Amino acid sequence: QVQLEESGGGLVQPGGSLRLSCAASGRYCNINTEGWYRQAPGKRRELVATYSGIRINYDDSVKGRFTISRDDAKNTVSLQMNNLKPEDTAVYYCYHRCDWPEISIYWGQGTQVTVSS
């Protein structure tokens, strides 16, 4: 099993910034895709930003404001969120998809981000 632990959520005013981090631990797996999803109340979980190999994918709503990064030596993936908007309010989940030793998907427990004045 792979465990994912998020940190860095909280309450911020519109226009503010937060940085989320996700630390992976447990058994080794070959990560195919890793990154962040979010789920707002009453809405489906949606992609925010992911790495697939060296390719980065951002949802259009966060392009230019959010930046995903990773540190392979520390097994962490982070999300720098700038110019936050009320519509960014959601629970943010760390995501890993592994393709070895078998195809498997892991989620963190989620961290709340609230953007409000």
C-alpha positions as CSV (number, residue, x, y, z in Angstrom):
1,Q,0.0,0.0,0.0
2,V,1.0,3.6,-0.6
3,Q,0.0,6.2,1.9
4,L,-0.5,9.8,0.8
5,E,-0.6,12.6,3.3
6,E,-1.5,16.2,2.4
7,S,-0.8,19.3,4.2
8,G,-1.1,23.1,3.7
9,G,-4.8,23.7,3.4
10,G,-6.6,26.5,5.3
11,L,-8.5,29.7,5.0
12,V,-7.3,32.5,2.8
13,Q,-8.7,35.7,1.5
14,P,-9.3,36.2,-2.2
15,G,-6.1,37.0,-4.0
16,G,-4.1,35.2,-1.4
17,S,-1.8,32.2,-1.8
18,L,-1.5,28.7,-0.3
19,R,0.9,25.9,-0.9
20,L,-0.2,22.3,-0.6
21,S,2.2,19.4,-0.2
22,C,1.7,15.6,-0.5
23,A,4.1,13.1,0.9
24,A,4.1,9.5,-0.2
25,S,5.2,6.6,1.9
26,G,4.8,2.9,2.1
27,R,5.7,0.3,-0.5
28,Y,7.4,1.3,-3.8
29,C,5.3,1.6,-7.0
30,N,6.1,3.0,-10.4
31,I,4.1,6.2,-10.5
32,N,2.4,6.8,-13.9
33,T,0.5,9.9,-12.9
34,E,0.6,12.0,-9.8
35,G,-1.0,15.3,-8.8
36,W,-4.0,17.0,-7.4
37,Y,-7.8,16.8,-7.7
38,R,-10.4,18.8,-5.9
39,Q,-14.1,18.5,-4.9
40,A,-16.4,21.3,-4.0
41,P,-19.6,20.7,-2.2
42,G,-22.3,19.3,-4.5
43,K,-19.8,18.9,-7.3
44,R,-17.8,16.0,-8.8
45,R,-14.2,15.6,-8.1
46,E,-12.2,17.3,-10.8
47,L,-8.6,17.4,-12.0
48,V,-6.5,20.4,-10.9
49,A,-3.0,19.6,-12.0
50,T,-1.1,16.4,-12.7
51,Y,2.2,15.0,-13.9
52,S,2.2,12.2,-16.4
53,G,5.9,11.5,-16.8
54,I,7.3,14.9,-17.6
55,R,4.0,16.1,-19.1
56,I,2.1,18.6,-16.9
57,N,-1.7,19.0,-17.3
58,Y,-3.6,21.9,-15.7
59,D,-7.3,22.5,-15.6
60,D,-8.1,25.7,-17.6
61,S,-9.5,27.4,-14.5
62,V,-6.2,27.3,-12.7
63,K,-3.7,28.0,-15.6
64,G,-1.4,30.9,-14.8
65,R,-2.4,30.8,-11.1
66,F,-1.4,27.3,-9.9
67,T,2.0,25.6,-10.3
68,I,2.6,21.9,-9.6
69,S,6.0,20.7,-8.7
70,R,7.6,17.5,-7.4
71,D,10.7,16.3,-5.5
72,D,11.4,12.7,-6.5
73,A,14.1,12.4,-3.9
74,K,11.6,13.2,-1.1
75,N,8.6,11.5,-2.8
76,T,6.6,14.7,-2.6
77,V,4.3,16.6,-5.0
78,S,3.3,20.2,-4.2
79,L,0.8,22.7,-5.5
80,Q,1.5,26.4,-5.3
81,M,-1.8,28.3,-5.5
82,N,-1.7,32.0,-6.2
83,N,-4.4,34.6,-6.8
84,L,-6.9,32.3,-5.1
85,K,-10.6,32.9,-5.9
86,P,-13.7,31.9,-3.9
87,E,-14.5,29.3,-6.6
88,D,-11.3,27.5,-5.7
89,T,-12.9,26.6,-2.4
90,A,-12.9,22.8,-2.2
91,V,-11.3,19.7,-0.6
92,Y,-8.0,19.1,-2.4
93,Y,-6.9,15.5,-2.8
94,C,-3.5,14.1,-3.6
95,Y,-3.5,11.4,-6.3
96,H,-1.1,8.7,-7.4
97,R,-1.7,6.2,-10.2
98,C,0.8,3.4,-10.3
99,D,1.4,0.9,-13.1
100,W,3.9,-1.4,-11.3
101,P,3.7,-3.9,-9.7
102,E,0.1,-3.5,-10.7
103,I,-2.2,-0.8,-11.8
104,S,-3.5,0.9,-8.7
105,I,-4.8,4.3,-7.6
106,Y,-4.2,6.0,-4.3
107,W,-5.9,9.1,-2.8
108,G,-4.9,11.2,0.2
109,Q,-7.4,12.0,2.9
110,G,-8.0,15.5,1.5
111,T,-7.2,19.0,2.8
112,Q,-9.7,21.8,2.9
113,V,-9.0,25.0,1.1
114,T,-11.4,27.9,1.8
115,V,-11.2,31.2,-0.1
116,S,-13.3,33.8,1.6
117,S,-13.2,37.4,2.8
